[in-house]
Structures are given as structure tokens and as C-alpha cells.
Amino acid sequence: MERDPQAHWLETETALHYARAAVRVGLWASERVLIERYLPKSARLLELGCGGGRVVLGLRQAGYHEVTATDFSPIMVSLARAVLADHDESWERCVEQQDATALTYPDASFDHAVFAFNGLMCLPSRGHRLAALRSIHRVLKPGGIFLFTASDREKGANAAYWAKEAREPDIVPGDRWHESDTSPVFIHSSTEQETRAELSETGFVVIECPLSTEIASDGPAVREFAGETRFYVARKA
């Protein structure tokens, strides 16, 4: 039976896991470095795939007041709103249901965008990733920054696994279903060359793309939650 890549993100238990992470894990040290480097607090920010509200909560607590957080999953939106309302009831209004591959905002609505913790790579195919990148590009202002992460299959903690992984001819390299505490979750692990090509194809220019371990020493809660990943900082051309 064919698996549904969206099913994992529609489950209550999955949403509760990410809502707990919003409070227990918070913003990673590596995320904070790049957010502070590229995203002014006065900017209007769009977050894609907000999950349980981890990043938007950290942004609001850090003084970012113009943040719109989005997720396609109704249960994720509901729990993210609840997490934010526990801190300030007015904050829950900044969470909206949106599909990253078909955003409904007008052109050039946002200064910058964030898609945290490999969210772009949870989309089920290259075509979906390209659709999301084009959609994000459209709603960004000229020169807008897009900050996101992707699991790297050639370097970092996952390289040894991918180097020895035997793949069937009809399986896309980097595609994998991971077991979780709830249902299996689809994640694509990319190469730097591959992701740079997708960004270039959709009108972005890469500024930098370091591994998270090259930016800062994230604490044990972050390492357990997220492991190592590669950040991409791209500008709308």
C-alpha cells in the first residue's frame, strides 16, 4: 500500500511532539546566529511549516513582532496557536493555515522567510519542492532572504549511512521513510549541489550553506531533537 507523505503531519500525537519541542527545545543556537545575522527585527517574516510553534515562539520572544507562521496541517496550526497563547493571547493570531506549495498571499508580501528543521525536505518530491520554492520566491520582496535547512547526505552525521545505502533503481537517491513514535515520516536528504541547483532554478542566489555544527554548538536537547543539518541562506534574485 502506498504511503501518504502528509499523514504523519495530520496526527494529533505528532503535533503534540512538536508542541512540546516548542517549549523544551526552543530556537537552536545555530538558528539564532543566522536569524540575528540576516533577519532584522523590524522585518515582516513568513515562517513555513511552523509545526508546534517552536520557531515562531522563539522569534516573538526575541522581539520579532511582524511574523506570520503557517502550516498546511490544521492540528499543527491549532496547537501552535495554543502554545503561543500560553505566552501572550494576542500571539495566536499570527498562525495561519497555508500550503507552502501554493501560498495565497499577494506578491512581495514579506521581507524574509524561514522554513525550519528540514521542512522543505519533507515535501514528497522534487516537483513539490520546486513548487514551494517558486511560491516562496513570489511572496518575498526583491532581495528577500530565505533561510532553511536540509539534511545533507554527503557530509555530516548522515554521510556514512547514505554512502552504504543500497537503492532500488526506481527510488530517488536521498528519499527515505523514517520510523517515528507515531507514523513513518518521509524526508529527503539532499546534496549541496542538488539543493543549490533547485534554488537557482527557482530564482534564488545562495549566500552561504554551512552545516549546523559549523555555526554553533547546539545543546543536548537540540542534538537529540534534530541531529546535524545543513543551513541554506538564499536571496531572491
Secondary structure as the mmCIF struct_conf table of DSSP 4:
data_model
#
loop_
_struct_conf.conf_type_id
_struct_conf.id
_struct_conf.beg_label_comp_id
_struct_conf.beg_label_asym_id
_struct_conf.beg_label_seq_id
_struct_conf.end_label_comp_id
_struct_conf.end_label_asym_id
_struct_conf.end_label_seq_id
TURN_TY1_P TURN_TY1_P1 PRO A 5 GLN A 6
HELX_RH_3T_P HELX_RH_3T_P1 ALA A 7 LEU A 10
HELX_RH_AL_P HELX_RH_AL_P1 THR A 12 ARG A 24
TURN_TY1_P TURN_TY1_P2 VAL A 25 VAL A 25
BEND BEND1 LEU A 27 LEU A 27
HELX_RH_AL_P HELX_RH_AL_P2 ALA A 29 TYR A 38
TURN_TY1_P TURN_TY1_P3 LYS A 41 SER A 42
BEND BEND2 ALA A 43 ALA A 43
STRN STRN1 LEU A 45 LEU A 48
BEND BEND3 GLY A 49 GLY A 49
TURN_TY1_P TURN_TY1_P4 GLY A 51 GLY A 53
HELX_RH_AL_P HELX_RH_AL_P3 ARG A 54 GLN A 61
TURN_TY1_P TURN_TY1_P5 ALA A 62 GLY A 63
BEND BEND4 GLU A 66 GLU A 66
STRN STRN2 VAL A 67 ASP A 71
BEND BEND5 PHE A 72 PHE A 72
HELX_RH_AL_P HELX_RH_AL_P4 PRO A 74 ALA A 85
TURN_TY1_P TURN_TY1_P6 ASP A 86 HIS A 87
HELX_RH_3T_P HELX_RH_3T_P2 GLU A 89 CYS A 94
STRN STRN3 VAL A 95 GLN A 97
HELX_RH_3T_P HELX_RH_3T_P3 ALA A 100 ALA A 102
BEND BEND6 TYR A 105 TYR A 105
HELX_LH_PP_P HELX_LH_PP_P1 PRO A 106 PRO A 106
TURN_TY1_P TURN_TY1_P7 ASP A 107 ALA A 108
STRN STRN4 PHE A 110 PHE A 115
TURN_TY1_P TURN_TY1_P8 PHE A 117 ASN A 118
HELX_RH_3T_P HELX_RH_3T_P4 GLY A 119 CYS A 122
BEND BEND7 LEU A 123 SER A 125
HELX_RH_AL_P HELX_RH_AL_P5 ARG A 126 VAL A 139
STRN STRN5 LEU A 140 ALA A 150
STRN STRN6 ASP A 152 ASP A 152
BEND BEND8 ARG A 153 GLY A 156
TURN_TY1_P TURN_TY1_P9 ALA A 157 ASN A 158
HELX_RH_AL_P HELX_RH_AL_P6 ALA A 159 LYS A 164
TURN_TY1_P TURN_TY1_P10 PRO A 169 ASP A 170
BEND BEND9 ILE A 171 ILE A 171
HELX_LH_PP_P HELX_LH_PP_P2 VAL A 172 VAL A 172
TURN_TY1_P TURN_TY1_P11 PRO A 173 GLY A 174
STRN STRN7 ASP A 175 HIS A 178
HELX_LH_PP_P HELX_LH_PP_P3 GLU A 179 GLU A 179
BEND BEND10 ASP A 181 SER A 183
STRN STRN8 VAL A 185 HIS A 188
STRN STRN9 SER A 190 SER A 190
HELX_RH_AL_P HELX_RH_AL_P7 GLU A 192 GLU A 201
TURN_TY1_P TURN_TY1_P12 THR A 202 GLY A 203
STRN STRN10 PHE A 204 GLU A 208
STRN STRN11 LEU A 211 LEU A 211
HELX_RH_AL_P HELX_RH_AL_P8 SER A 212 ILE A 215
HELX_RH_AL_P HELX_RH_AL_P9 PRO A 220 ALA A 226
STRN STRN12 ARG A 230 LYS A 236
#
